[in-house]
């Protein structure tokens, strides 16, 4: 069902992108600042600035803000580079993280804009390795914004990722069903569907609403932020657009990535505790957030239930495994369709043996990580700092291409 909804979302997305070619050049009173935090990589700084400068070129009301830390700025040998690019900020926090960089830039924007202009300002956030569409940025900059919408959320997706790990290569295909089928556009309802969390990269937040929740939360700047806005009844508009982003390249980093995701999902307890929202609103959000966590492990739960109900019955196992294999092939074909559409070529021939071997592992991979979570919870802070200061994913991609 999730895979089928992902296919519908993709079709809607394709039709939506066709409208980009005829966007009129209108004058908008809205100002959009795009924050791009960059961590400890000279090559990444130059490539990222080049990318986002090109994306926002001649769109007057969209301003990219690049946030570096002192280590990154000190690595740049060409000092004129920092002088020429005036939209560069340097976060001098001793333990600079992605969140500290975002809040540093947020304070800068607040100090340079008068209070009466806040209602017309949106803050965009992209990871340094993201490649947003110029047409999408132009589309947002020309929108006659609905005053009831607090956040525009793009759909980040991991496309055409080739890793040395076969497991990771199949995981990229497996994850697509969540990106489009769960986090994507709500085909069956309103386009203004409000999801419970945000996705970190490709989100545009109304400045006054961001200030109302005291800026970006410590460590988890996307999932927790989404919870806080949800409790204040703020709406999220899912932009039916795919933006290609990079992913991790080792199995260990994949585990750490999901430990951080669960940290964000389970932050709901602290958010509810500190919120002044009504009891009913809190319970509803708690139920939905826990449902998100359970959805991560639903396939494995499905497999275990049928195993317990009819343990040892060969016919039951044959039916279950046949279903899993069929779903696996659907993911493979779906992935090839998306890669061909957005990359212009088919990445490789569909392997009919790989899915049988690896997809059963993927069905309970996240279950294993969620079991590990309580044991690693006290180390999550270090994982976030590792992610925001040492993970030079973009540079790895450059070296492998």
LUMDO-22450 format. One record per residue (C-alpha): z, x, y negated; residue in three letters. Coordinates in steps of 0.02 Angstrom, whole numbers, plus 50000, padded with zeros to 5 digits. Last residue first. Layout:
BEGIN
ZXYAla
...
This chain:
BEGIN
495455163249482Unk
497025170649561Unk
497625180449410Unk
497395165849291Unk
498355154249407Unk
499825166349415Unk
499845167449225Unk
499925148449214Unk
501385147749335Unk
502465159749235Unk
504105152649302Unk
505425164349232Unk
506185155949080Unk
506055137149101Unk
506105136049290Unk
507415149549313Unk
508485141249180Unk
508325124649270Unk
508745132649438Unk
510275141149362Unk
510935124349303Unk
510575117049476Unk
511785129149558Unk
513255116949563Unk
512115103849642Unk
511535115349781Unk
512595108349924Unk
512405090349864Unk
510495092549854Unk
510195099150031Unk
510115081450103Unk
508875076849964Unk
507845092050012Unk
507755086950196Unk
507215069350149Unk
505905076850034Unk
505105085550184Unk
505205069950296Unk
503445063050279Unk
502745080150231Unk
503075086850407Unk
502105072250485Unk
500715076650361Unk
500545094550422Unk
499855094750600Unk
498835078650604Unk
498255081750425Unk
497605099250471Unk
496515093850618Unk
495255082750528Unk
494875095550392Unk
493865087550253Unk
492545099650190Unk
493055109550037Unk
493415108049851Unk
492095094849816Unk
491345097849645Unk
491395091849465Unk
493245095249436Unk
493785077849384Unk
492715066649494Unk
492525078849639Unk
494395082249638Unk
494775063649637Unk
493615059149781Unk
494185074149884Unk
495985068749861Unk
495595050949916Unk
494725057350073Unk
496225068150120Unk
497505054750076Unk
496565041850180Unk
496495054450324Unk
498385055850318Unk
498595036950315Unk
497555035650474Unk
498575049550554Unk
500225041050509Unk
499625024450579Unk
499085032650742Unk
500765041450753Unk
501675024850738Unk
500575015750864Unk
500715029850992Unk
502595030850967Unk
502765012251001Unk
501675013551158Unk
502675028251224Unk
504305018351218Unk
505715031051219Unk
506705023051078Unk
506125005651026Unk
507225000650881Unk
507875018250848Unk
506135025850838Unk
505495011550732Unk
506905014250608Unk
506675033150609Unk
504825032350563Unk
505115020050420Unk
506545030850355Unk
505375045950356Unk
504045036150261Unk
505315029550136Unk
506035046550087Unk
505415047349907Unk
505535028549893Unk
507405030349920Unk
507565040749761Unk
506545028149661Unk
507615014049733Unk
509135023449669Unk
508375022849495Unk
507975004349509Unk
509724999549567Unk
510555009949431Unk
509395002449299Unk
509864984749352Unk
511704988949359Unk
511684996349184Unk
510734981549110Unk
511964969349190Unk
513484979049126Unk
512844978848946Unk
512324995048861Unk
513625006448780Unk
513015021648877Unk
514095036648924Unk
514465031149102Unk
512695024649127Unk
511945041549079Unk
513195050849188Unk
512745040249341Unk
510875040649304Unk
510915059749315Unk
510505056449498Unk
508645055549464Unk
508665071049352Unk
509615081649476Unk
508455074749609Unk
506965081749513Unk
507835098549492Unk
508115099549680Unk
506285094649699Unk
505695109849600Unk
506895121249693Unk
506125115749858Unk
504365118749791Unk
504895135649723Unk
505435140749898Unk
503785134649972Unk
502805145749854Unk
501435142449725Unk
502195129549608Unk
501095117249514Unk
499805117849377Unk
499305103049269Unk
497755092149260Unk
497905077449141Unk
497455060349211Unk
497265045549093Unk
497805027449103Unk
499115030048967Unk
500705021749031Unk
501525013148883Unk
503415014748885Unk
504555001848804Unk
506295004748732Unk
507674993148790Unk
509085004948736Unk
509575007548918Unk
507755012048953Unk
507785025348817Unk
509275033848899Unk
508485032849072Unk
506845040249011Unk
507775054648929Unk
508655058149094Unk
506995059249185Unk
506125069749051Unk
507225082848968Unk
508275087449119Unk
509245102849062Unk
510255095948916Unk
509535079948847Unk
508135080148717Unk
508615072548551Unk
510205063148508Unk
509705046548588Unk
509355038848416Unk
508415054748365Unk
507145051648502Unk
506965033548446Unk
506645039048265Unk
505355051848324Unk
504305039948429Unk
503945049048591Unk
502275055348657Unk
502345061148839Unk
501065072548921Unk
502255084149013Unk
504045079349051Unk
503715064849169Unk
504745050749095Unk
505975039149184Unk
506275020749219Unk
504495014949196Unk
504085001849064Unk
502484992249101Unk
501454990648943Unk
499834988549039Unk
500564972149099Unk
500554967749283Unk
499604970449445Unk
498714986349391Unk
500314995149335Unk
499595011649277Unk
500175027049366Unk
501935032549414Unk
501925023649581Unk
500155023649653Unk
499375036549537Unk
500625050949536Unk
501455044949697Unk
499865044249802Unk
499355060849726Unk
500855069649803Unk
500075070149977Unk
498545079449917Unk
499605092849832Unk
500715093349988Unk
499225097750095Unk
498915113549995Unk
500785117149994Unk
500885116950184Unk
499355128250197Unk
500315141350095Unk
499205154350013Unk
498935141449877Unk
497405132449812Unk
497745119149682Unk
496215108449649Unk
497195095049558Unk
499055093049522Unk
499235077549413Unk
500075073349248Unk
499895054849202Unk
500085052649012Unk
501575043348941Unk
501575034548772Unk
503375031248720Unk
504305019548602Unk
503165004348604Unk
503764988948505Unk
502904994748345Unk
501194993848432Unk
500205008548364Unk
498515005748283Unk
497825020148382Unk
496795033748298Unk
497915048648344Unk
498125042248522Unk
496235041748551Unk
496005058848471Unk
497285066148591Unk
496395057548737Unk
494695064048681Unk
495395081648670Unk
495925080048852Unk
497535088648897Unk
497545105148993Unk
499355108749039Unk
499955126549074Unk
501115127348922Unk
501965111048970Unk
501605096748852Unk
502715086448737Unk
502135074748598Unk
503305069548457Unk
502775054048361Unk
502995051248173Unk
502635035448073Unk
504385028048080Unk
505125044748030Unk
504285044547859Unk
505745036347766Unk
506925049947827Unk
505975063947739Unk
505085076947844Unk
505315095747849Unk
507125096047908Unk
506815083448046Unk
505315093348107Unk
506325109448117Unk
507735100648210Unk
506465094348337Unk
505745111748357Unk
507455118648404Unk
507745103348516Unk
506145107148612Unk
506575125648628Unk
508335121748688Unk
507605109848817Unk
506365122548885Unk
507725135648899Unk
508325149548782Unk
509915158248838Unk
510315167748677Unk
509555154248566Unk
508315162748448Unk
506985149348468Unk
505435156448385Unk
504245144048302Unk
502355145648295Unk
501325133648189Unk
500855147448067Unk
499635155648187Unk
498965170148081Unk
500685178248064Unk
501085177648249Unk
499425185648296Unk
499655198648160Unk
501075205848265Unk
499845210848402Unk
501005218248533Unk
501715201548587Unk
503165205748702Unk
504445203448562Unk
503865185448537Unk
504165181448721Unk
505915189148725Unk
506405180548562Unk
505945163348631Unk
504315154348592Unk
503955136848529Unk
502145132048490Unk
501955116948375Unk
500285107948382Unk
499905096248235Unk
498955079848254Unk
498615070148091Unk
497135080848041Unk
496145080248202Unk
494955094348153Unk
495455105148304Unk
496825097148411Unk
496135101648583Unk
495445118548525Unk
497125123548452Unk
497935117348613Unk
496895128648725Unk
496915144348616Unk
498785143048589Unk
499045141448777Unk
497925156248819Unk
498755167348689Unk
500535162848738Unk
500185163648926Unk
499525181448911Unk
501095186748817Unk
502245178848946Unk
504095175648924Unk
504155156648910Unk
503115144448808Unk
503705127548741Unk
502255116448680Unk
502805102948557Unk
501415091448495Unk
501775084148322Unk
500925067548291Unk
500825059748118Unk
500405041348097Unk
499625034847937Unk
497935033848024Unk
496195035447950Unk
494835030948074Unk
493495041248159Unk
492855028848287Unk
493095032348473Unk
491435030548563Unk
491535043848699Unk
493325039448745Unk
492845022148812Unk
492175029848973Unk
493925036749006Unk
494605019049027Unk
493325014749161Unk
493795030249263Unk
495655026449240Unk
495455008649302Unk
494585015349458Unk
495975028249482Unk
497315015049464Unk
496465004449597Unk
496435019549715Unk
498275022949682Unk
498655004649722Unk
497825007149892Unk
498815023149923Unk
500445014249881Unk
500005000050000Unk
